[in-house]
Amino acid sequence: MNLIDWLLAGDVAIQFQVHRDLLDTDRPDLQARIATEGWGAQLLALRRPNGDWGREYYFPKWTNTHYTLCELRRLELPHNQPEVQESLRLALERHPAAGGGIAPWGSDDSDTCVDGMFLHIAAWFRVPEDRLHSMVDSVLDDRMPDGGFNCRKRRSGAHHSSMHTTVSVLEGIQSWLDAGYAYRSDELAKAAVAARAFLLLHRLFKSDRTGKIIHPSFLKLSYPPRWRYDILRALDHFRAAGHDDPRLADALEVLEGKRRKDGRWPVQAKHPGQTHFDMEKAGGPSRWNTLRALRVQRCFTTPTPSAPPPP
């Protein structure tokens, strides 16, 4: 079985994204099936009558409403999925912190990382734009002088951006822009340029002062990423944003080095916590990571004239 056939033997959500991102084929019929079969249907079936998953919006990790919605968004259910629309409406009503932001810590303030992830979800599912204005305001207010974001800025103070928070906010901004929302979109686009510059300053995983690896976990490929940063998550954002840069080369080289002899990429890390179910096993071959790595390479790797065509 070749690599594409192996990917297409996976969940219908994988099939949809493979057709779109690797085969340039539009398959809305596959996307429609995500809600009725496979992982998408399993997650939707676990939704409680009150519209939540888990005990409440942010607890427990990772079976709560927030992280379940994150998974459903990454599966790319159709934008008008009614169960998700209802859960998002309830979340905004019940968590009015910062004028509509989600306050997971039981405080009166929002959390930048959570707000970034929420924008990533809400913009994909086309929540009415005016319901999200205050959250956009909150995110833009949290910009750090170095161009990135840090969720600790509000909670305990921070003077340097976090890679974790920055990539979460970047994904949220990209979803906002892709949805065609107008509110402060020019400012969000400029904030995204600055945030990507912060990641590029670190070549996605290195200290800008010493050149050493910031943290070993940044090089471990996980799925789902939850709130955590890794180079594949960052590279996939740069691909989605259509932003190429020579400073991506180091991370691309590391990514290729993680490819196994059979052409697949593994799941290298699982983030501790409760899960509804495991899509893939740690240590084993990963369709998610293989799909994401292949589409990143397709976007950023230019084959030499003598190289064979990609599979």
C-alpha positions as CSV (number, residue, x, y, z in Angstrom):
1,M,0.0,0.0,0.0
2,N,1.5,3.4,-1.0
3,L,1.5,6.4,1.3
4,I,-1.6,8.1,-0.1
5,D,-3.6,4.9,-0.1
6,W,-2.6,4.3,3.5
7,L,-3.8,7.8,4.4
8,L,-7.1,7.3,2.5
9,A,-7.7,4.1,4.5
10,G,-8.0,6.3,7.6
11,D,-10.8,8.3,9.2
12,V,-13.1,10.2,6.9
13,A,-11.7,13.5,8.3
14,I,-8.2,12.4,7.1
15,Q,-9.6,11.4,3.7
16,F,-11.2,14.9,3.3
17,Q,-8.0,16.7,4.1
18,V,-5.8,14.4,2.0
19,H,-8.0,15.0,-1.1
20,R,-8.0,18.7,-0.5
21,D,-4.3,19.3,0.5
22,L,-2.4,16.6,-1.3
23,L,-4.6,15.6,-4.3
24,D,-6.1,19.0,-5.0
25,T,-9.6,17.4,-5.1
26,D,-12.7,19.1,-3.6
27,R,-14.7,16.4,-1.8
28,P,-17.6,18.1,0.1
29,D,-19.3,14.7,0.3
30,L,-16.4,13.5,2.6
31,Q,-16.6,16.6,4.7
32,A,-20.3,16.1,5.2
33,R,-19.7,12.6,6.5
34,I,-17.4,13.7,9.3
35,A,-20.4,14.4,11.5
36,T,-22.0,11.0,10.9
37,E,-19.1,8.5,11.0
38,G,-15.7,8.0,12.5
39,W,-14.1,10.3,15.0
40,G,-16.4,13.2,14.4
41,A,-19.5,11.2,15.1
42,Q,-18.0,9.7,18.2
43,L,-17.2,13.1,19.6
44,L,-20.6,14.5,18.8
45,A,-22.3,11.5,20.5
46,L,-20.5,12.3,23.8
47,R,-22.1,15.8,24.0
48,R,-24.2,16.1,27.1
49,P,-27.9,17.4,26.9
50,N,-26.8,20.7,28.4
51,G,-24.5,21.3,25.4
52,D,-21.2,20.6,27.2
53,W,-18.6,17.9,27.1
54,G,-16.9,16.9,30.4
55,R,-17.9,18.7,33.6
56,E,-17.8,22.3,32.3
57,Y,-16.3,24.5,29.7
58,Y,-12.6,24.0,30.7
59,F,-12.5,21.0,33.0
60,P,-11.4,18.3,33.0
61,K,-8.6,18.2,30.5
62,W,-9.0,16.9,27.8
63,T,-12.6,15.9,27.8
64,N,-14.1,19.3,28.5
65,T,-16.1,21.4,26.0
66,H,-13.2,23.6,25.0
67,Y,-10.8,20.9,24.0
68,T,-13.5,18.7,22.4
69,L,-14.4,21.7,20.2
70,C,-10.8,22.1,19.4
71,E,-10.7,18.5,18.2
72,L,-13.9,18.9,16.2
73,R,-12.5,22.1,14.5
74,R,-9.3,20.2,13.5
75,L,-11.5,17.5,12.1
76,E,-13.0,20.3,10.0
77,L,-16.7,19.5,10.4
78,P,-18.9,21.5,8.1
79,H,-19.2,25.2,9.2
80,N,-23.0,24.9,10.0
81,Q,-22.8,21.9,12.3
82,P,-25.9,22.6,14.6
83,E,-24.6,20.9,17.8
84,V,-21.4,22.8,17.7
85,Q,-23.2,26.1,16.9
86,E,-25.4,25.6,20.0
87,S,-22.5,24.7,22.3
88,L,-20.5,27.8,21.1
89,R,-23.6,30.0,21.7
90,L,-24.0,28.6,25.2
91,A,-20.3,29.0,25.9
92,L,-20.4,32.7,25.1
93,E,-23.5,33.3,27.1
94,R,-22.2,31.5,30.3
95,H,-18.7,32.9,30.2
96,P,-19.0,36.7,29.8
97,A,-15.5,37.5,31.2
98,A,-13.8,40.2,29.3
99,G,-17.0,41.0,27.5
100,G,-17.4,37.5,26.1
101,G,-14.0,35.9,26.5
102,I,-13.6,32.5,28.1
103,A,-12.2,32.7,31.7
104,P,-11.0,29.2,32.5
105,W,-9.3,30.0,35.8
106,G,-12.4,31.1,37.6
107,S,-11.2,34.7,37.4
108,D,-12.9,37.8,36.0
109,D,-10.4,38.0,33.2
110,S,-9.8,36.1,30.0
111,D,-6.8,33.9,29.0
112,T,-5.0,34.8,25.8
113,C,-4.2,31.2,24.9
114,V,-7.8,30.1,25.4
115,D,-9.1,33.1,23.6
116,G,-6.8,32.3,20.6
117,M,-8.0,28.7,20.5
118,F,-11.7,29.9,20.9
119,L,-11.3,32.2,17.9
120,H,-9.8,29.3,15.9
121,I,-13.0,27.3,16.7
122,A,-15.6,30.0,16.5
123,A,-14.4,31.6,13.2
124,W,-14.3,28.1,11.5
125,F,-17.9,27.5,12.6
126,R,-19.0,31.0,11.6
127,V,-20.2,32.3,14.9
128,P,-21.7,35.7,14.2
129,E,-18.9,38.2,14.0
130,D,-20.4,40.7,16.5
131,R,-20.4,38.0,19.2
132,L,-16.6,37.9,19.0
133,H,-15.6,41.5,18.9
134,S,-14.7,41.7,22.6
135,M,-12.6,38.6,22.3
136,V,-10.7,40.1,19.4
137,D,-10.2,43.3,21.4
138,S,-8.9,41.2,24.3
139,V,-6.4,39.4,22.1
140,L,-5.1,42.5,20.5
141,D,-4.7,44.2,23.9
142,D,-2.5,41.3,24.9
143,R,0.2,41.8,22.3
144,M,3.7,41.7,23.7
145,P,6.5,44.1,22.8
146,D,8.5,41.3,21.1
147,G,5.6,40.7,18.7
148,G,4.2,37.5,20.2
149,F,1.7,36.6,23.0
150,N,1.9,35.2,26.5
151,C,-1.1,34.0,28.5
152,R,0.7,34.8,31.7
153,K,0.7,38.5,30.9
154,R,-2.6,39.0,32.6
155,R,-2.3,36.3,35.3
156,S,1.1,36.8,36.7
157,G,3.0,39.2,34.4
158,A,5.3,38.3,31.6
159,H,8.1,40.1,29.7
160,H,8.7,37.6,26.9
161,S,6.2,35.9,24.6
162,S,5.3,32.2,24.8
163,M,5.6,29.9,21.8
164,H,2.6,28.0,23.1
165,T,0.3,31.1,23.3
166,T,1.7,32.7,20.2
167,V,0.9,29.7,17.9
168,S,-2.6,29.4,19.5
169,V,-3.4,33.0,18.7
170,L,-1.9,32.8,15.2
171,E,-4.2,29.9,14.4
172,G,-7.2,31.9,15.7
173,I,-6.2,35.0,13.7
174,Q,-5.8,32.9,10.6
175,S,-9.3,31.4,11.0
176,W,-10.7,34.9,11.5
177,L,-9.1,36.2,8.3
178,D,-10.1,33.0,6.3
179,A,-13.7,33.5,7.4
180,G,-13.7,36.9,5.9
181,Y,-14.7,38.7,9.1
182,A,-14.1,42.5,8.9
183,Y,-13.8,43.6,12.5
184,R,-10.2,44.9,13.1
185,S,-9.0,42.5,10.5
186,D,-6.2,44.8,9.3
187,E,-4.9,45.0,12.9
188,L,-5.1,41.3,13.3
189,A,-3.2,40.7,10.1
190,K,-0.4,43.0,11.2
191,A,-0.4,41.3,14.6
192,A,0.0,37.9,12.9
193,V,3.0,39.2,10.9
194,A,4.7,40.4,14.1
195,A,3.9,37.1,15.9
196,R,5.3,35.0,13.0
197,A,8.4,37.2,13.1
198,F,8.7,36.3,16.8
199,L,8.6,32.6,15.9
200,L,11.0,33.1,13.0
201,L,13.5,34.9,15.2
202,H,13.7,31.6,17.1
203,R,13.8,29.6,13.9
204,L,10.7,27.9,15.4
205,F,12.6,26.1,18.2
206,K,16.0,27.8,19.0
207,S,17.0,30.5,21.5
208,D,17.7,33.7,19.7
209,R,20.6,34.3,22.1
210,T,22.4,31.0,22.2
211,G,21.0,29.0,19.3
212,K,20.2,26.1,21.6
213,I,16.9,24.2,21.5
214,I,14.5,26.1,23.7
215,H,12.7,22.9,25.0
216,P,13.0,19.3,23.8
217,S,9.2,19.1,23.6
218,F,9.1,21.6,20.7
219,L,10.7,18.8,18.5
220,K,8.3,16.1,19.5
221,L,5.3,15.5,17.2
222,S,2.0,15.2,19.0
223,Y,-1.6,15.0,18.0
224,P,-3.9,16.5,19.1
225,P,-1.6,19.4,20.2
226,R,-4.0,20.7,22.9
227,W,-2.4,24.1,23.9
228,R,1.2,23.0,23.4
229,Y,3.6,24.1,20.8
230,D,5.7,22.0,18.5
231,I,7.5,22.6,15.2
232,L,4.9,20.7,13.1
233,R,2.1,22.8,14.5
234,A,4.0,25.9,13.7
235,L,5.0,24.8,10.2
236,D,1.4,23.9,9.5
237,H,0.3,27.4,10.5
238,F,2.9,29.0,8.2
239,R,1.6,26.8,5.4
240,A,-2.0,27.8,6.1
241,A,-0.9,31.5,6.1
242,G,1.0,31.1,2.9
243,H,4.1,32.5,4.6
244,D,7.4,31.1,3.3
245,D,10.7,32.2,4.9
246,P,14.3,30.9,4.7
247,R,14.3,30.7,8.5
248,L,11.9,27.7,8.3
249,A,14.7,25.6,6.9
250,D,16.0,24.3,10.3
251,A,12.6,23.1,11.4
252,L,11.9,21.5,8.0
253,E,15.2,19.6,8.3
254,V,14.2,18.3,11.7
255,L,10.8,17.3,10.5
256,E,12.3,15.4,7.6
257,G,14.7,13.7,10.0
258,K,11.7,12.3,11.9
259,R,10.3,10.5,8.8
260,R,10.5,6.7,9.1
261,K,11.9,4.5,6.4
262,D,8.3,3.6,5.3
263,G,7.7,7.3,4.6
264,R,5.4,7.8,7.6
265,W,5.8,10.1,10.6
266,P,5.0,8.8,14.2
267,V,3.1,10.2,17.2
268,Q,6.0,11.0,19.5
269,A,4.2,12.6,22.4
270,K,0.9,12.4,24.2
271,H,-0.1,15.1,26.6
272,P,-1.3,13.6,30.0
273,G,-4.9,13.9,30.8
274,Q,-8.3,12.3,30.3
275,T,-9.4,11.6,26.7
276,H,-12.6,10.6,25.1
277,F,-10.6,8.1,23.1
278,D,-7.2,7.9,21.4
279,M,-7.2,8.6,17.7
280,E,-3.7,7.1,17.4
281,K,-1.2,5.3,19.6
282,A,1.9,7.0,20.9
283,G,5.0,5.6,19.2
284,G,3.0,4.3,16.3
285,P,2.6,5.6,12.8
286,S,0.4,8.7,12.6
287,R,-1.9,9.5,9.7
288,W,-2.4,13.0,11.3
289,N,1.3,13.8,11.5
290,T,2.0,12.2,8.1
291,L,-0.7,14.2,6.4
292,R,0.4,17.5,8.1
293,A,4.1,16.8,7.4
294,L,3.4,16.0,3.7
295,R,1.3,19.1,3.1
296,V,4.0,21.3,4.9
297,Q,6.7,19.8,2.7
298,R,4.5,20.2,-0.4
299,C,4.2,23.9,0.4
300,F,7.8,24.7,1.3
301,T,10.0,22.1,-0.4
302,T,10.9,22.8,-4.0
303,P,12.3,19.6,-5.6
304,T,15.5,19.8,-7.7
305,P,15.1,19.2,-11.4
306,S,16.6,15.7,-11.1
307,A,14.3,14.7,-8.2
308,P,11.6,12.2,-8.9
309,P,8.0,13.6,-8.7
310,P,6.3,13.3,-5.3
311,P,4.0,10.2,-4.9
